[in-house]
C-alpha cells in the first residue's frame, strides 16, 4: 500500500487504500458512529455548496431517482439532448415516461436551448441538461424555459466535474444534478454516483427512492447503522415510498472521499492534457475542437473535436484513426450514436413488455431520421481523445502523434 501512494502515476495514490482499510476494520466503532457514506456526502455537498448530497451506486440510478423525485410518471415527457449517453433515456423509460429529443449546438455539442421550447407539450415534466465532454450546457436559458412552463431541470454532470458556467459550478444551477463515479470519470469509485440539490423535499424523495422507500430516511441522512429500538418491534412499518436499492456501499464511499480530496488536481491534470491537444491543432482548420464560450470552463472529460478531413482531403474518419495509431496515438472514441437511432429505441423493445399497452403511448416513440439534423450531421464526425493520462509525458507523446498525423495529411 505504501508503494501505491509513492507511485505518482497510480490511479488511487491518495488516501484511498488507507480509508478502505479503515472501513474493513470491523472493530472500529467510528465506522458506525460516522459512516463513510455520510462523510462522503457531507464533503461533496460542501465542495459544490449544495445543502444536500445523496450517494448512489451508479450515475444511472441517480438519474432515475431524480426523475422520480420530479414526479415523472406514465405518459409524461422528458426532454434531453439527441446526442448523449443512452442512460438518460433509459431512466425516463423506467419511469414509464416518454423521451423527447432536442437538437445540439454544432459548436459546443451540447443541447441547444433554442430547440427545447419547440419540443414542449402539455405532457412535458422535466428537462435533462447534459454537460457533454466536460463542457457545461447553456443552462440559464434552459432555466428560464423551465420557469416559464413550470418544469424541473436535472443537470447530468456525469462528464463535467468542476466545469464552470458564468462563474458557477456545473451541477449547482438546476433543481437537481447527477454525477457519476464510473471508472473513467473525473472521480472514480469503480461505480457510483451522487445527486445534489438545495431542495429538501426533492432530497427526501431522492433519498427514499434510492433507499428502498424507508420512511425514516431524511434529506441529509441515510439509513442509520445504529438503528432505533422500534425497528425490532414486529408491528413496526418501515416503508412508505416505492424505492430501489441504489445505495452506495461504504468501501466505494471511502474511495470517493479520498478522490474528492484530490479533485482539483485530477481535473486540472485533464485540462493540461487537453491543452497539449489544443496546441497540436494550432493552424489546423479541419479538426475543430469543441467551442468553449466566454465565461465557461471546460473540465475536459474528453478532448472532443469535429473532424472535417474527409471533406477537405478525402481522408475518412477511420483512415485518420488508423494513421494516428500508426504514429503512436492511443486511438480515440467516436461520438456516441444519436440516441433515438439506437436499436433499442428504434425497435421499441420496451413497448408491450416493460411499458404496458395504453393509449397514452399511442403516438409516442416515433423517432425518424432527420428529427435532430444537427446531431445527426455532427455525430459521425466526432472524435474524442482521452484526457485521463496520469503521466503528462505520455500525454505529450499522444499530442505529438496527433500533430504528426495532421502534417502527414496536409503534406
N, C-alpha and C positions, 0 to 999 in steps of 0.2 A: 504493500500500500504506500509506503514511503517513496518507493521508486516511481510510483504513479504520479505523486504530487511533484516530484522533481522533473518529470518529463514535460518540457514546455509545449509539446505538440499533442499531449494526451487530451482526449475529449473531456474527461471528467477529472481534471487535475486541481480542482479547488478543494472544498471541504466535503465533497460527495461521499467518498469512502468512509471518512470519519463519522459523518452523520448516519450513514447506513448501519455502521457497526453499533452505534448508539441505539438505533431502532431495534436491532436484533438482540440487544441486551434485555432479556425478559425480566430481569430483576431490577431494572431501572424504573423506579416509581415515577420519575419525571415524565416518562412516556405517556402515562395515563393522566397525570395532572395537566400536562401541556402537550397534547398530541401534535405530531409533526404536520398533519394536515392543517390544523388550526394555525400553527406557526407560519406555514407557507401562505395560507390565505391572508393572514394579517400583514405579512411583509409585502405581498403582491398588491393588496389594496392600498397600502401606504405608498408604494412605488408609483402607482398610477393615480393616486389621490382620489380614490373612489371609496365610498362608505362601505361597500360590501364586495367581497370576492368569494366565489363558491367553486371549490376544486371539483374536477370531474375526471373520469377515466379516459377521456379522449376529447379531441376537438370536434368530433361529430356529435357526441352526446350533449355537448354544450349548446350546439345549435338547436337540438331537439328540445331541451329544457327551456331555452329562450322562447321558442315558438309556442310551447305550451303555456309559459307564463304570460305571453301576449294574448292568450285566449284563442289562438288559431285553431280552427276545427274543421269539421266536414264541410266541404264546398267553399271554404274561404280561399282567397287568392293571396299569394305572397310573391312580390317582385324581387328578382335577383338578376345579376348580370348573365348574359348569354355565354360568355367565355370565362369559366371559372371551374373550380372543383365541383364534382357532382354531389358532394356531401350536402350542400345547401338544398338541392332538390330532393335528395333522399329524406332529409329531415322534414321538409314540407310534406312530402307524401306520407310519411309515417304519422303525421297529424291529420291524415285524410283530407289534406288541402291540395290546392292546385298551383303548381309552379307557373309563374308568368315571367317572361324573359325580356329584359331591356337591353338595348344595344350598348356597345362600349365606345369610348372615345378612341379614335385611331392613333392618337399620340401617347396618351397616358396608359392605355389598355385597361382602364377602369370603367366602371359603369357610368353611362352618360346621363346626367340628371335631366337633360333636355328630352330624353326618350322615356323617362319614367312616367311623367304626368299623363302622357297619352295612353299608357297601359293601365291606368287606374280605373276600376269599375266600382259599383256598389258592393262588390264582394271582397274588395281588397282590404287586407287586415294589417299587412306589415311590408316593410322593405328591408332586404338584406344588402347592406353596402359592404362589398368585399374589397379589402385593400390588397390589390394584386401585386405580387413580386416584391413587396416591401414598401410600395408607394401608397400613401393614403388616398382614398377616393375623395371626390369633391363633396364633402359632407354638408356644408352649410346650405346649399340649395336643396339638398335631399331633406334636411330637417325642416326647411321652410315648406316643402311639399307635404311632408308628414303632418305638420301643424295645420295646414290648410284642409287636409282630408281626415284628420284625427287618426293617424296611423302610427304604429310603432316602427322604430328604426333599430335594427340589430346590426352592429358593426361586426363583420367577420375579420378579425385581426390575426388569423392563423399565420399569415405570411408577413405580418407587419408588427414588430415589437420595437417600440421607441421611435417609430416613424412619427414625424410631426406635420401637422396641418395648421398653418397660420398660427404657429406658436403653441398649439395644443397637441397633446399626445394622441395619436390614433388609438381608438378604443375608449376615449373619455367623452365623446360627444353625443353618441346615440343613447337611446334608453337603456340598452344593454350592449355588451361587447363580448365576443367569444374569442378565446385564444387557444392555440394548440401547442402541445409539447411533444409532438411526434418526433421521431429520432433525427429528422433532418431540419427541424425548425431552429430558430434562434436560441430558444431554451429547450432543452430536451430532458424528459424523464423516461425516455423509451416510448411511452404512450402516456397521454394525459391532456388535460385542458383546464381552462379557468373561465368563469364568467364574472364580469364586473358590472356593477350598477350602483346608482345612488338612490334608487327607489326601493324602499323597504318592502312594500307589498310584492313587487316583482321578485326581489331576493328571496322572500319566503316561498313563493310559488316555484322558483327555480330550485331552491334547496329541497323542497318536498318532492318535486317531480323527479329529481335525480337521486333522492334518498328513500325510495320505496314508500313514499307517502306518509312517513311517520308524523303524527300530529304534533309532536313536541319540537320538531325542527323549527329553528328561528332563522331570521335573515343572516345573523352574524355568527351562528353556531350550528355545527353539525351534530349528529347523534353522539352523545357523550359516551366515553368509555366507562366512566363511573356513573352507572345508571341509578335513578331513584328507586326506592324500595317498592313503589307501587307497580313497577314493571313485573314484579314477581306475583302479583295478585292474579288469580285465574279469571277474574271478571274484568281485568283491565283491557280496554280497547285502544289499539295502537295507531291505526291508520285512518286518515280522513281524506286522503288525496290519492288519485291513481298515479303510481310512480314506477320508475325503473331503478335498478341498481347501477347507477352511474358514478358511484362514489370513488374517489381516489384512495389508493392504499397508502399506508404510512411510509413504505420504502420509497415509492415514487415521490411523495411529498418531501422527504428528506433530500433526495437528489434535486428536486425542483428548487428547494430553498437555497441549496449551495449554488445552483446555476444562477439563481436570481441575484445572488451576491456579486456575481461577475458579469451581469447582463450588459452593463455599459461597455465593458471591454469586448464582449462577444459580438455585440452589434458593430462597434467601431472597427473591429477587425474585418468584418464583412464589407463595411463601407470602404476600407482601404483596398480590399481585393477588387471591388467594383471600380475604384479609381484607376487601378492598373489596366483594367479592360477598357475604360474610357480613354485612357492615354493611347492604347493600342489602336483605337478607332480614329485618332487625330488625322484629319484630312480625308477621311473616307465618308462619302456621301451616299453610299448604297447599303450601308448597315447602320440603321438609325436606332439609337438607344431610346428606351422608354423616357419620355419627356418628364422632367421634374419641374413643375411650375414654381414660380416665385413664392416664397414663404412656405414651401413644402420641404420636408427632409425624408429622403428615401432610406429605409433601413436595409435594403438590398438582400431580401431572402434569396433572390437570384438576380443576376445581371441580365436583363431581358432586352432584346432588340428585335427590330423588324428587318428582315433580310430582303433586299431588292436585287440581289446578284443575278437572279435568273433573268429579270427584265433587262438589266444593264449589260451583262456579259454572257448570258446564256448558260450560266453555271447553276445547276439546280441545287436545291436545299441539301439533298443527300450527298451530292458530289462535294459541296463545300464541307459538309460534316466529315466525309472520308479524308479530304485533304488536310483538314485541321488535325485530325487524329494522326495522320501520317507525319505531320510536322511537330508532333509531340503534345498535342492537346488531349484533354481527357474525354472529348466528346461533349455534347450538350443535349439538353432536352428540347423537344418541340413543344409548342404551346398546346395546352390541353384542348381536346376536342370541344367544339361548341356543344354545350350540354344537351340541347334538345336533338342533336344529331346522333347521340349515343344510342346503341341498340335498345337498351333498357327503356329509354324514353320513346323512341320511335315505334317500338313493338308493343308498348303499353302493357308490359308483362305484369304490372301491378293491378290492372283492371280486372274485375270479376274474380279476383283472387284475394289480394290484400284489401284493396278498396272494394266495397260492396257495390252491387248493382243498384243504381239510384239515379233518379232524374237530375240530381244536382251535378252529375258528371256528363250529362247528355251531350253538351257541346264543348267539352273540355279536352285538353291534351291533343289538340290538332296543330301540331308543330310542323310546318313545312319549310323547306329550304327557301331562303330569302326573307325569313321572318326578321332576322337581325343582320342585315347585309354587311355592316362594318366588321362585326365579329367574324362572320364567315369569310371575309376577304383577308383580314389580318391574321387570323389564327394559323393558317398554313405557312405563313412567313415568319412566325415567331421562333426565336432561338433563345434558350435560357441557359446561361453559363453559370456554373457553380460558383458560389462565393464562400462556401464553408471550408475553405482551406485553412488548416491550423498552422501551417508553415508558410509564411509570406514569401519566402524564397521560391517555393514550389509554385505559388500563385503567379509570381512574376514570370516564371518559365511558361506558364499557360498563356499569359497575356502576350508574351513574345511569340508563341506559336500562332496566336491569332494575327498578330502583326505580320508575321512571315507569310501566312496564308493569303492575307489581303494583297501583299506585294506581288506574290506569285500570280494571282488572278489579274491584277492590274497591269502586270508586265513591266 
